[in-house]
């Protein structure tokens, strides 16, 4: 491999799993039956489930599913995070059916699109994030599908678990809908083996051990929840604390009550924890704090490390490939703040020119491509879309632009569709957003391109301010002038009370563009 080429080969010695989720669960239940697999809360009361109990409940759930759906048929789960959601995920794995998590924030048209695409045989419905029962909507939208309450499903089984099928490691297991930040969501299809390896890479990167307790509020309908957390803790033989919905005060209390050793989330979630008045002045000792979803300033990395007396890590993945790259133990704060780490040892990673497909040189911007045992096998029932992103050699085109330094660290520059071409010059939104994030008045920022008759596109900035600050575009432009080239500085601005976010914490830039629709020809 030439040192001047932006590529990193997998480590042949890196561990890779070729197994089923059910087989790993059975091994955990046999080897460490009394260890807590799951912890959750009902009101203020803490409950726990051992690996032996989880295996028994998952098997009963699988038996119910198998009595109503054949292997390979789709089972949709529509509800907020809960113990029942996790058991249903394992139930799908053991029954050979295909799990599809529905976003509880979806509107009826968005849900109808997902149902039309996946044609679920069963819809398991529960409460949404506001506590509203989703079953009436499920019955109205699901057509001929069986609509069943998710809560307590495992306890209603009357089928003999011995009759369960034996899934193959390469059997389809999970339809993971993409965030849909730039258009209608697609369903990334992962096999059982891919999900296991996605979880494996997550725990190996942080040297997780069975004694670890993972607490993270990522939604289970997102790959960070269904794969990194549920399957990751299974692979580690550790404990997963289920957070029903994020509430900073409740999560802070849960960290203490559960003895959590590892927490993580998008930057806004972690910042909310730090800014609680009751956050202990001497901090909370943990092992690790993981950041995902978007980058954070270097001073935030230092704050997190000091507050939790812990290693801070960053990871980069997507629905199509749960973990592409991650930071490593010992990486300094500068690396955590400015990169997403290096390609995981199990992955081949390269950056290619958008036009030619050739590998770019170190330091140049190219599309991030990954070949991984955790990659999707395709978009569900979308062969043309699949052919656009997966080539004959198994490389996935992520749609993300980035650059790689000589040590293999990757800096993400933004989505290829988000590149702003201003007067013939490429402007990468992530560079602007990272610079804005360093301004003391900025809580969150986004850069987008808007139509301009002379330049083709102009750069626009959208800012969510910190409490107590007022919007000052001149001050922001002056601040940026010392950090980025003049043509990258936004000249059109909007200030918002809150950013429109996907369930995974990504900014919906399609919605931001509407803020500038009335400007005509700026």
C-alpha positions in Angstrom: 0.0 0.0 0.0 1.5 3.3 -1.1 2.0 5.7 1.9 0.7 8.7 -0.1 -2.7 7.0 -0.9 -5.7 7.6 1.4 -6.4 3.9 2.3 -6.1 1.6 5.3 -6.2 -2.2 5.0 -7.8 -4.4 7.5 -5.7 -6.3 10.1 -5.8 -10.0 9.2 -5.5 -10.8 12.9 -8.5 -8.8 13.9 -11.4 -10.9 15.4 -14.4 -11.5 13.2 -17.6 -13.4 14.2 -19.4 -15.8 11.9 -22.3 -17.0 14.0 -25.9 -16.3 14.8 -27.2 -14.0 17.5 -29.1 -16.8 19.1 -26.0 -18.9 19.4 -24.1 -16.1 21.1 -27.0 -15.5 23.5 -27.1 -19.2 24.4 -23.4 -19.2 25.1 -23.7 -16.2 27.4 -26.6 -17.7 29.2 -24.7 -20.9 29.8 -21.4 -19.3 30.7 -22.6 -16.5 33.0 -26.3 -17.1 33.7 -26.6 -14.8 36.8 -24.9 -11.8 35.3 -27.2 -8.9 34.6 -27.9 -8.6 30.8 -30.4 -5.7 31.0 -31.3 -3.0 33.5 -34.4 -0.8 33.1 -36.6 1.5 35.1 -40.3 1.6 35.7 -41.1 5.0 37.3 -38.3 5.2 39.9 -37.9 1.5 40.4 -34.9 -0.3 39.0 -35.4 -3.8 37.5 -32.8 -6.3 36.1 -32.8 -9.4 33.9 -30.0 -11.9 34.0 -28.6 -13.6 30.9 -30.4 -16.8 31.8 -33.7 -14.9 32.1 -33.1 -13.0 28.9 -32.5 -16.2 27.0 -35.7 -17.7 28.4 -37.8 -14.7 27.5 -36.2 -14.3 24.1 -36.9 -17.9 23.3 -40.6 -17.6 24.4 -40.9 -14.4 22.3 -39.3 -16.2 19.3 -41.8 -19.1 19.7 -44.7 -16.6 19.6 -43.3 -14.9 16.5 -42.5 -18.2 14.8 -46.2 -19.3 15.3 -47.3 -16.2 13.3 -44.6 -15.6 10.8 -42.2 -17.7 8.7 -38.4 -17.2 8.6 -37.5 -14.2 6.4 -40.8 -12.4 7.0 -40.6 -8.9 8.4 -41.6 -8.1 12.0 -41.9 -4.3 12.6 -41.4 -3.0 16.1 -42.9 0.5 16.8 -42.3 1.8 20.2 -40.0 3.7 22.5 -37.0 2.0 24.2 -38.1 -0.7 26.5 -37.3 -4.1 27.8 -40.0 -5.5 25.5 -38.3 -3.9 22.5 -35.0 -5.6 23.3 -36.7 -9.0 23.9 -38.5 -8.7 20.6 -35.2 -8.0 18.8 -33.8 -11.2 20.2 -37.0 -13.0 19.4 -36.6 -12.0 15.8 -33.0 -13.3 15.8 -34.0 -16.6 17.3 -37.0 -17.1 15.0 -35.2 -16.2 11.8 -37.5 -13.3 11.0 -36.4 -9.9 9.9 -36.6 -7.1 12.5 -37.6 -3.6 11.3 -37.6 -0.8 13.8 -40.1 2.0 13.1 -39.2 5.5 14.3 -41.7 6.7 16.9 -41.5 10.3 15.6 -42.6 9.3 12.1 -45.8 10.9 10.7 -48.5 8.8 9.1 -47.1 9.3 5.6 -43.6 8.4 6.7 -44.9 5.2 8.4 -47.0 4.4 5.4 -43.9 4.6 3.2 -42.0 2.1 5.6 -45.0 -0.3 5.6 -45.4 -0.2 1.8 -41.7 -0.9 1.4 -41.2 -3.6 4.0 -44.7 -5.2 4.0 -44.4 -6.4 7.6 -46.2 -9.6 8.5 -46.4 -8.5 12.1 -46.4 -5.0 13.7 -45.6 -5.0 17.4 -46.8 -1.6 18.7 -46.3 0.2 22.0 -46.0 3.8 23.3 -44.2 6.6 21.6 -41.8 9.0 23.2 -44.6 11.1 24.6 -46.5 8.1 26.0 -49.1 8.0 23.3 -50.3 4.5 22.3 -49.2 3.7 18.7 -51.5 0.7 18.3 -54.5 2.6 16.8 -52.2 4.2 14.2 -50.6 0.8 13.5 -54.0 -0.8 12.9 -55.0 2.0 10.6 -51.8 1.9 8.6 -50.7 -1.7 8.6 -53.2 -3.2 6.2 -53.4 -7.0 6.5 -50.5 -7.2 9.0 -51.0 -8.7 12.4 -50.9 -5.8 15.0 -50.0 -7.0 18.5 -49.2 -5.1 21.7 -45.4 -5.2 22.2 -45.6 -5.1 26.0 -45.3 -8.6 27.5 -45.3 -10.4 24.2 -42.9 -13.1 25.5 -45.3 -14.0 28.3 -48.2 -14.7 25.9 -46.4 -17.5 24.0 -48.0 -21.0 24.0 -45.8 -22.6 21.3 -43.1 -25.1 22.1 -39.7 -23.3 21.8 -38.1 -26.6 20.6 -39.8 -26.1 17.3 -37.8 -22.9 16.5 -35.9 -22.9 13.2 -32.1 -22.7 13.0 -31.2 -19.4 11.3 -28.0 -19.1 9.2 -25.4 -16.4 10.0 -25.9 -14.9 6.6 -29.7 -14.8 7.0 -31.2 -11.3 6.8 -31.9 -10.0 10.3 -32.3 -6.3 10.4 -33.9 -3.6 8.2 -32.3 -0.4 9.4 -33.9 2.7 8.0 -31.4 5.5 7.0 -31.8 8.8 8.7 -33.4 10.4 5.6 -31.6 13.7 6.1 -31.5 14.3 2.3 -34.6 12.5 1.1 -36.9 9.5 1.7 -35.4 6.9 4.0 -34.1 3.6 2.6 -34.0 0.3 4.4 -30.4 -1.0 4.9 -30.5 -4.8 5.2 -28.0 -6.4 7.6 -27.5 -10.1 8.2 -27.1 -11.8 11.6 -23.4 -12.0 11.1 -23.1 -8.3 10.1 -25.0 -7.2 13.2 -22.7 -9.4 15.4 -19.6 -7.9 13.8 -21.0 -4.4 14.2 -21.4 -5.0 17.9 -18.0 -6.7 18.1 -16.2 -3.7 16.6 -17.9 -1.4 19.0 -16.8 -3.3 22.1 -13.4 -4.2 20.9 -12.6 -0.6 20.1 -13.2 0.3 23.7 -11.7 -2.8 25.3 -15.1 -3.6 26.9 -15.3 -6.4 29.5 -18.2 -8.4 31.1 -18.1 -6.2 34.2 -19.0 -3.1 32.2 -22.4 -1.4 32.4 -23.4 0.5 29.3 -25.8 3.4 29.6 -26.9 5.2 26.4 -30.2 6.8 25.4 -29.8 6.0 21.6 -33.2 4.9 20.2 -33.5 1.2 19.5 -34.9 1.9 16.0 -31.5 3.3 15.2 -28.4 1.3 14.5 -26.6 2.8 17.5 -29.2 1.2 19.7 -30.1 -2.1 17.9 -26.6 -3.0 17.0 -23.9 -1.1 18.9 -25.7 -1.3 22.2 -27.9 -4.4 22.2 -25.6 -6.7 20.2 -22.4 -5.0 21.4 -23.2 -5.7 25.1 -24.2 -9.3 24.2 -20.8 -9.8 22.5 -19.0 -8.3 25.5 -21.1 -10.3 27.9 -21.8 -7.0 29.7 -24.8 -5.1 30.9 -27.0 -2.7 28.9 -29.1 -0.1 30.8 -32.2 0.7 28.7 -33.1 4.4 28.7 -36.8 4.8 27.8 -36.3 8.4 26.6 -33.6 11.0 27.4 -34.1 13.2 30.4 -30.9 14.7 31.6 -31.8 14.6 35.3 -33.1 11.1 35.2 -30.1 9.8 33.2 -27.7 11.4 35.7 -29.5 9.6 38.5 -29.5 6.3 36.5 -25.7 6.5 36.0 -25.3 6.5 39.8 -28.0 3.9 40.6 -26.8 1.4 38.0 -23.1 1.7 38.5 -22.7 2.6 34.8 -19.1 2.4 33.6 -19.6 3.5 30.0 -22.0 6.2 28.7 -22.3 7.8 25.2 -24.5 9.7 22.9 -24.7 12.7 20.6 -22.9 15.9 21.8 -26.1 17.7 22.8 -27.0 14.8 25.1 -23.6 14.9 26.8 -23.6 18.6 27.1 -27.0 18.6 28.7 -25.7 16.3 31.4 -22.7 18.5 32.1 -24.8 21.6 32.4 -27.2 20.2 35.1 -26.9 22.3 38.3 -26.8 19.1 40.3 -23.9 17.6 38.4 -21.3 16.7 41.1 -18.5 19.2 41.4 -16.0 16.4 41.7 -17.4 14.6 38.7 -18.5 11.0 38.2 -15.9 8.3 37.7 -16.5 6.2 34.6 -14.4 4.1 32.2 -15.4 5.6 28.9 -17.5 8.4 27.3 -18.4 7.8 23.6 -19.3 10.5 21.2 -21.2 9.9 17.9 -23.4 11.7 15.4 -21.4 14.9 15.1 -18.1 16.4 16.1 -17.3 18.4 19.2 -14.8 21.2 20.0 -11.6 20.2 21.7 -12.6 22.1 24.9 -15.7 19.9 25.1 -13.5 16.8 24.9 -11.5 18.1 27.9 -14.7 18.9 29.8 -16.1 15.4 29.3 -12.8 13.8 30.3 -12.5 15.8 33.5 -16.2 15.5 34.5 -16.2 11.7 34.1 -12.6 10.9 34.8 -12.7 8.8 31.7 -11.4 8.1 28.3 -13.3 10.0 25.6 -13.8 8.3 22.3 -15.4 9.1 18.9 -16.8 6.7 16.4 -18.2 7.0 12.9 -20.7 4.7 11.3 -24.1 4.7 9.5 -27.1 2.5 9.0 -25.3 0.8 6.1 -22.1 0.0 8.1 -22.5 0.4 11.9 -18.9 1.2 12.7 -16.5 2.4 10.0 -13.9 4.1 12.1 -13.2 4.9 15.7 -10.6 6.6 17.9 -8.2 4.5 19.9 -7.2 4.4 23.5 -4.6 7.1 24.1 -5.7 9.3 21.2 -5.3 13.0 22.3 -8.2 15.5 22.5 -7.2 17.1 19.2 -7.7 13.8 17.4 -11.1 13.2 19.1 -12.2 16.7 18.2 -11.0 16.9 14.6 -11.3 13.3 13.3 -13.4 10.2 13.6 -10.4 8.0 14.3 -9.0 5.3 12.0 -10.7 2.5 10.1 -11.6 -0.4 12.4 -9.1 -3.3 12.3 -11.8 -5.5 10.7 -12.4 -3.0 7.8 -10.7 -2.0 4.6 -11.2 1.8 4.1 -10.3 4.0 1.2 -11.1 7.5 0.0 -11.9 7.9 -3.7 -12.4 10.7 -6.2 -16.1 11.2 -6.9 -15.6 11.4 -10.6 -12.9 8.8 -11.3 -13.3 6.3 -8.4 -9.5 6.4 -8.0 -8.0 6.5 -4.5 -7.1 10.1 -3.6 -3.8 11.1 -2.0 -3.3 11.8 1.7 -4.8 15.1 2.7 -7.1 15.3 -0.3 -10.9 15.1 0.0 -12.6 12.0 -1.4 -15.7 9.8 -0.7 -15.2 7.4 2.2 -15.6 3.8 1.1 -15.5 0.7 3.4 -15.4 -3.0 3.0 -16.5 -4.6 6.2 -18.0 -7.8 7.7 -20.6 -5.5 9.2 -21.7 -3.9 5.9 -25.3 -4.2 4.6 -26.1 -6.7 1.9 -28.2 -4.2 0.1 -31.2 -1.8 0.5 -34.4 -3.8 1.1 -36.3 -4.2 -2.2 -34.3 -1.4 -3.9 -31.8 -3.1 -6.3 -31.0 0.0 -8.2 -30.2 2.0 -5.1 -28.0 -1.0 -3.9 -26.1 -1.0 -7.2 -25.3 2.7 -6.7 -23.5 2.1 -3.4 -22.0 -1.4 -3.5 -19.6 -2.5 -6.2 -18.6 -6.0 -7.3 -15.7 -6.1 -4.9 -17.9 -5.4 -1.9 -17.0 -1.8 -1.4 -19.7 0.4 0.1 -19.7 4.1 -1.0 -20.8 5.8 2.2 -21.8 9.1 0.5 -19.6 10.9 3.1 -16.7 13.0 2.1 -13.5 13.0 4.1 -9.7 13.3 4.1 -7.1 11.0 5.6 -3.8 12.0 7.2 -0.6 10.0 7.0 -1.4 8.1 10.2 -4.8 7.0 8.8 -7.0 9.3 10.8 -10.1 10.4 8.9 -11.8 13.8 9.1 -15.3 13.8 7.8 -16.1 16.8 5.6 -19.8 16.2 5.0 -22.2 14.4 2.7 -21.3 14.3 -1.0 -24.7 15.8 -1.7 -24.1 18.6 0.7 -20.9 20.0 -0.9 -21.5 23.6 -1.6 -20.1 24.7 -5.0 -19.6 28.5 -4.7 -18.3 30.1 -7.8 -16.6 26.8 -8.9 -14.9 26.2 -5.5 -15.9 23.3 -3.3 -16.9 24.3 0.2 -17.4 21.5 2.8 -20.0 22.3 5.4 -18.3 20.3 8.2 -15.3 22.7 8.2 -17.6 25.7 8.7 -19.7 23.9 11.4 -16.6 22.9 13.4 -15.3 26.5 13.3 -18.7 27.9 14.4 -18.9 25.4 17.2 -15.8 27.0 18.8 -17.7 30.4 19.2 -18.9 30.8 22.8 -22.4 31.9 21.7 -23.0 28.9 19.5 -24.8 25.8 20.9 -25.3 24.2 17.5 -24.5 25.2 13.9 -25.1 24.0 10.3 -23.9 25.3 6.9 -25.9 24.8 3.7 -25.8 25.9 0.1 -28.6 28.2 -1.2 -29.2 29.2 -4.8 -27.3 32.3 -6.1 -27.7 33.6 -9.7 -24.1 34.8 -9.9 -22.1 32.2 -7.9 -24.4 29.2 -8.5 -24.5 28.6 -4.7 -23.9 30.8 -1.7 -23.0 29.7 1.8 -25.7 30.1 4.4 -25.4 29.5 8.2 -28.0 28.4 10.7 -27.2 28.8 14.4 -28.8 27.7 17.6 -27.5 30.1 20.3 -26.5 29.3 23.8 -28.9 30.6 26.6 -28.4 34.3 27.2 -26.8 35.1 23.9 -28.2 37.1 21.0 -27.5 36.7 17.3 -24.7 38.8 15.9 -23.8 37.9 12.3 -21.0 40.4 12.1 -19.3 38.9 15.1 -19.7 35.4 13.7 -18.3 36.4 10.4 -15.3 38.2 12.0 -14.7 35.1 14.2 -14.7 32.8 11.1 -12.4 35.2 9.2 -9.5 34.1 11.3 -10.1 30.4 10.8 -11.4 29.7 7.3 -11.0 31.2 3.8 -13.3 34.2 2.9 -15.3 32.2 0.4 -16.3 29.7 3.0 -17.8 32.2 5.4 -21.6 32.3 5.4 -23.1 35.6 4.2 -26.7 34.6 4.9 -27.9 33.7 8.4 -30.8 32.3 10.4 -31.0 31.9 14.1 -33.3 29.1 15.4 -34.5 28.1 18.9 -33.8 24.4 18.1 -32.4 22.5 15.2 -34.6 20.0 13.4 -33.1 16.7 14.2 -33.5 13.1 13.2 -33.9 10.4 15.9 -30.1 9.8 15.8 -29.3 13.5 16.5 -28.4 14.5 12.9 -29.5 17.9 11.6 -32.2 17.7 8.9 -30.7 20.1 6.5 -33.6 19.7 4.1 -35.7 21.6 6.7 -33.1 24.3 7.2 -33.1 25.1 3.4 -36.7 26.1 3.8 -35.7 28.9 6.1 -34.1 30.6 3.1 -36.8 29.9 0.6 -38.2 33.5 0.9 -34.9 35.2 0.1 -35.5 34.8 -3.6 -32.1 35.5 -5.3 -29.7 36.4 -2.5 
